Amino acid sequence: MVHVYNCHPFASQHIVAAEQEPGLVCCGGGAVFVVSAGGCKIEAYELQREGCPLICRFSSMGSVLSIRHSAVGDYLVTIEEKNKATYLRAYTNWRYQAVEKTRVGVRLLGHLLRGSSFRGTPKEQMEIIEIPLFEPPLCMACCSLTGDLLVGCAKSLVVFSLKRQTLSEQLSVLDFERVLILHIQGWSPSQVAFCAGYVALQTELEVLVVKLTPQQKSSAAAEEHALLPEDIMTETSIDEDAEMTKDGFSPLHAQEDFFLFPKHQEMLGNEAQECGISLVLEWTGMEAESRGDMSVVYVLFRRFAPDFFQGCSVEETRLHSLQLHPMFTGKQKEASDSKRGEPTCVFVFFSLPNTGYMYSLKNTVELVSTYQYPEKAHQAVLSDQFLYIITRNALQCFTVRCSAVAARVDDPYIDTTMKACPPVTMEVCALRIQLFIGLKLLCQDGNQIVLLTAADVDSKEDTERTARRNTSRKTSVCKPTEPADSGHGWNLYVITSVSTLQLYREIVEYSKRYEQSSPSSQSCVHLLSEGHLLLRTALLLQDCESAERAQLQEAFQESCAQLGDCFSRTWLIKSWRSSVWPNPLSFLMW
């Protein structure tokens, strides 16, 4: 069950003055990128400044089908279509287009211009990098830690490493190197995600997460998954089919008279290698010393079956919003000043139309939270503090348990008599349901959310309602009506989240409503716990100034005292006796 409260996590909203109707939207690096409905014009607007002024605009080489931004390297990558062919392109130094009549260079991956074009004064120009592939690209993802690029094709996944090439003392450019191909046997991904060595793949009803791990560090179970050449694997499959035919059984793919319904299946950790999906590594990078020292470790496999009782048709029952989300704490940031090291935790999130799932992947693979949506969700985005989802007419903000997981990894004294923290298994809640009309797209960058709304003036429901009203009228003369002008109304909203301290204080005030009616109310305890986790998240991330951090620390100690007092008054309640909470006084021992 998901608790629903009426708090206000959103501080303000304003409209981006885009000139053309947006077709695609993505954001990152403090900017929102708007692809026009025609697909050949990209506009960048600044999120951090009031009114979101235009940074620059430039033309793409084809009709953009998909677009992503990488914070590392500050580049855009697109899947484009032109003349019925699909291309993969990267746009670097796009900010130089803020100056009119700036040069644009087009080159192939790995082909750097070292001739007269770069002699003398360095040329500031945007570059479009053509990235060749053996198969048409279907989906892509950028690693938020390294900037590396993962491209999903029908039969393979291709990994490109982001590199900075120095051309002269004053000039260096970004480039990519194809380093790895993962051949997939009988699996075509619809979405991919890539982060900290984890690779997540998604089809309509299946999710697979693997990790690329140094072979000497991989477990014995992972080493059993030897990297067999493709011809050996194919030959083995043929031999198995031949044995089945010999024994009087035909293989499944030959049984054309039967239709197989998939069943719900969940495999965690070493069990996931029994999912039946094989991945074969092929190294293509120039660094010969790195070849052969990597292996694939299966982490998670989840299969869903179409559910006829969820209010969605079988065609609508498909997965969406696949995301790998890393979380760093202060210890990791202090240990790696120049380069971000290993994240404290890595989470994977994916969603069905009515239910979302978040798993923790590092250390122990486990289901952290399940989100039950009140209506069909179109898209979802996971952040350190919240999960945002959009339905047809609402933006919903759910709490997450990322900080509860990270705190236990970061501090071994939690869940002992020394320190306490709200449990990972505590039910999530919805803090706000904000109404909009015709929500289409959702993306998030820092403390800002970008929404695209587009509502038909003459929607299908309005047409049917008008038709029913006209047929119910008993008139002898039917006057022909003028056809209404069909059009679209669209808006691009930027919503800013409130500060952690402001939201925490509102949650505390909100909890007093339940405390007055029933001091031992579970809703009161739940709200205080949610506020506690919000403060803990901000303190773990350590991305605030010293003055703000002092205020957060003071509010955190206040939260510990409130929870200690609340649990001391409810210590004998049977419903909480079986909880994993330790002595309530441990909240005071922070």
C-alpha angles and dihedrals in degrees: 000000000000117000114222120209131173103235126141113239091160120080104184144345134205138172125254110229097228113174098212132040109271119240099177131014133192133160140201142129091044093301138097118218119210121195112201119240089254088059100226103089125069122194125189122205127188113245099192097060125073113264093017097253120212114266099186145315130218140169125252122223093239143006107300113233097172135007135191134178126216117209090201105072092005093243135143124226123196141183106220137183126213129161090357091302127113122226137185116219137173123209114206129181089019091156090072087073088077085084113072120246093015116166120256122205125202121197143150123260110279095011106114122184106234098161134087093316090076101036119116117001115020112255116230105214142142114251128209111204118202110214111200121213135184091226132034111269117248103178141350144196137192125222108240091210104046106014091237117152128232118195123192119212133174095270105012149030118229123203120204120192118220112232135177112221119202112219098172141346090277102034137059128164136199120249139166133230123200103231108162143021121197110201113210120208110221098336127112114190121219093190135017136191130194130192138142093348093311117124119196123192129189136191126177094287107005136073126192126184122189134168129221103226134176106262096232089057097045120106125252090254090055092048089057086066092076117190099250120192115254094247092054092050092048091047091051091051091051091050091052091051091048091052091050092050090047091054092051098262123113119217118257095252089057094053097091093162093066132071115206118213114209118233131217110273135174124186120179129190116336091000090069091072087071092064092103096238113121126202122196120197122221117183115214102163124116094236102093094185091066095056120109098008096099130080137184116248115194111226110168140002125182128177125186130198122215108268115212093195100059096085093253130102120244090255091055094048101096137122124258142166099046109185139168111207123190123201124202126195129202094267093059092047092051092048093055115038100160099032129027111245131201114324119242092235137007121203131191121207130188133161145209119207092270105020136047127200130203121190131186111226108183122083095349123023107222143146106257104179141000118205120207110199120210089223140006112305121214100189140359136196125197122211135170093270108021147023113224121199133176127211125183094285108007143065110212127195118205129184120242136207099225094116092047090057094042093048092058091049092046098045121037092193094068114108090028131099087271103060139007138202132179108273123261089233094060111125116260123235140207111240098186143007109199117192123228134160121248103351112198111162138022131191134161137208120179110310094344131090124200120207130186116203125186122173125183112234090218103035124184092254092052091049093051092046091052092048092052091048092051094048092050092058114093104215128152095210121051114205115205111241123222112250110252118241107259114225145144133241115206137171136184111214130194113201121193121208122229121248119274093245094052093049091045092054091049091051091051091051090047091052091057089069090065093039092059093052096040122001090200094048114143089217089060092050090045094053093047089050091051091051090048091054092049090057092043090053092053091048094047093051094050093199096134135088122267095255092051091045090055089054091048091050091051092049090047092055088048089052091051090052092049093050092046091052093045094051094044087059093047099038095114097048109121095218090061098038092086094047122115091240114123128212109329090228088067088078087068092054097073 
